[in-house]
Amino acid sequence: MRFKRAPSQILGSKLFSRREVNSRLTLDRAMDRGAFLGRLWAQFGNASPRNGGFEYYVRDKDTNLDFIAYSGPSGPCYAGDPTLRFELRRVLEAFEELLEQTQPVDCAMEYTADVEYGGGTWVLGFKEGRSFDLPDRRNRGRATGQVERRARAR
């Protein structure tokens, strides 16, 4: 396989959203965090947690370039070394082709939501053909209360 997990020592900043490297995606598909997670999980196993979502450190064995496939509050994106932006774009286009051919698997993971998005622990995943992103049932009252307080304050 061309792509494999890389060491988690990659530093970088956001380079592209999924739609920027795969124009075939509709906006809904490009922003579907659960299906993105399910496809990545099918290829690489469990995700690493990230504030507001998850991340995978990935290496392209053909070019030896590393990047981060991640999702945070703003949706699925790719990060990497900004000086390699041009080279990584081609790699990410090939990576998106792989993801398009990958059926998402059932998966779930907990993450901590930013306070602006309700805070607390949430569960993101894909099950039986559908994505989900819900407050953790153990903290449901607390997370729901935070969202309600924020909405009333406006």
Salt bridges, closest charged atoms under 4 A:
GLU55 OE1 - ARG50 NH1 2.62
ASP60 OD1 - ARG2 NE 2.67
ASP62 OD2 - ARG2 NE 3.33
ASP66 OD1 - ARG59 NE 2.64
GLU93 OE2 - ARG89 NE 3.23
GLU96 OE2 - ARG18 NE 2.77
GLU100 OE2 - ARG24 NH2 2.82
GLU110 OE2 - ARG138 NH2 2.38
ASP133 OD2 - ARG33 NH2 3.31
ASP136 OD2 - ARG138 NH2 2.56
GLU148 OE1 - ARG152 NH2 3.81
